[in-house]
């Protein structure tokens, strides 16, 4: 796969994740603390504080992979892979505990110091499932960046210098009395 396809695929996945962050990831109704609360719907950005920074880190890593040399590209491949895994992990954590973000939001809204006295009946939507899948795909793009053997951006415009001539030094010809002019 070419460098442009891998990088554009990664950027497209990041774009999809960015759009996905604006959708509802978890909804629920908190209870306890000060009594029952109004239903709460949290977007991906509100439900998980890890996804957006991981997304921006992946975009930066993909841009580094596109424009810099092989050493930076290897580092960028590791960064993109870890960013994709972080997105998948954050989405999976939300799927395993959708009540956590709802209770934290309710405790914050109600002005409670902790969320121990707040409980919630919450469910995750389809968005964390898709985010987990996109995170795994982004990690695979990072692996592709890591193992690829691409040229650097300017490598096609560079050419090797000419071999230097291995003639005897000019001083030796002058010592023999030859005129180099």
N, C-alpha and C positions, 0 to 999 in steps of 0.2 A: 504494500500500500504506500502511496506517495506521501510525502510530508504534508502537502497542502490538504489532502483528503483526511489525514489523521487529525491535523490541527483544526480543520473546519468541522469535522465530526465532533471533536471535543467542545468547540465553541458553540455548536448547535445544541449539544447536551446541556451546556451551561445556560444557554438561553432558555431552553425548556424548563430547567430547574428554576431560573429566575421568574418565569411566568407562574410556575407552580407555587412559588412562595407566596403569591398574592391570593391563592385560593384557600378555602377553609380546610384545615387539616384535622381539627378536633372540635367537637361541640359537646356541651354538657350543661348540667344544672347543678350548681354548688349548693350545699346545705351545711348547717352547723354554724358555729361562730355566732353571728347575729341573726340566725334564722335562715330561711330559704332565700335563695337569690334568683335573679333573672337568668334566663338561659345565656350561656356564654359561647361564642364562636371565635375560635382563634385561627388566624392565618398561619402559614408555615413560618413566617418571620417571627410571629409572636409565640408560637408553640415551641420552637427550637431556636436557641440562640447560636447554635453551631453551624447551621446550614449556610447562612449568608456569608460568613467569613470564609468558610471552606470553598464556597462558590467563587468568590473573588480571588482566592489564592489559586484555584484551578485555572481561572482565566489568565492570571499573571504567568503561571507556569507554562501555559500553552503559547503565550506570546513569546516567552523566553525560548521555548523550543523552536518556534518558527524563525526567530531572527538571530540567535546566537550559535556559537560553535558546539562541538561535540561534548565537551566537559559540562558546559552549562545546560546542554540538552539532557544529559544524564541526570543532573540534579533536578531539572524541571520535570523529568519523567517520574522521579520519586515523589516530588511535590504533588503532581497531578494525581498519582496513584493514591497517595495518602489523603488527598482532598476528597477523592471519590469514595474512599472507604469511610471517611468521616461523615459524609452525607448519608451513606447507606446506614452507618451505625446510628446516627441521630434519628433517622426515620424509623429504624427498627426499634430503638428505645422508646420512641413515641407510640409506636404500635403496641408495644408490650405494656406501657403505662400511660394511657391517654388521660387518666384522671389527674396526673401530676401537674401539667400546665394549667388545667382548669382550676385546681385548688390553689395553686400559687397565684393565679390572677385574682381569684375571689378574695384570698387573704390580703393581697395588695389593695384591692378596691375597698375592702372593708376596714383597712387600716390595722390589721392584726400583725403582730410581730412574727408569727410563724403560721404555718398551714396545718399544724397538728390538730386543731379543733375544727378544721374545715374538711368536708368530704364532698365528693362530686360523683355524679353518675354521668360518665362521659364515654363517648364513642369516637373512634377515629374514622375519617372519611377515606375515600379512595386515594387521595393525594399522597399520603405517606408511603403507600404501597408503590406508587409510580416513582416517587422520589428515591426510594430504596433501590428500585431497578435502575433508574438513571444514575444513581451513585455507583452501582456496580459496573455499569457500562463506562462511566467516566474513569473508574479505576482501570478498566481494561484498556482504555485509550492511553492512560498514563503508562501502562506496561508496554504498549506499542511504541510510545515515544522513547521509552527506556531502552528497548532492544533494537530500535531501527538504526540503520546505517545510512544516514542521509548526508549529503554534502552540506557545507555551511552556506549561508546566504550568498556570499560573494565568491565562493569557490569556482564557479563557472567562469568568472571574469578574470581569474588569475591564471598566469602561465608560469612555467618554470623558467628560471634564468638560463642564459646560455652558459655552457661549460667554459671555464677559463682555460686559456691555452697554457700548456706546460712547457713553454719555451724557456731557454736559459735567461737569466736576468740580463737586463740591458747593460748593467755595469760590466758583466763579463765580456760582452762584445766590445765595449770601449777599451777594456784592458788588452784585448788582442789587436787593437788598432783599427777596428772596423768603425766606419762612420754610420751611425744609425739613421741619419737624415736622408 
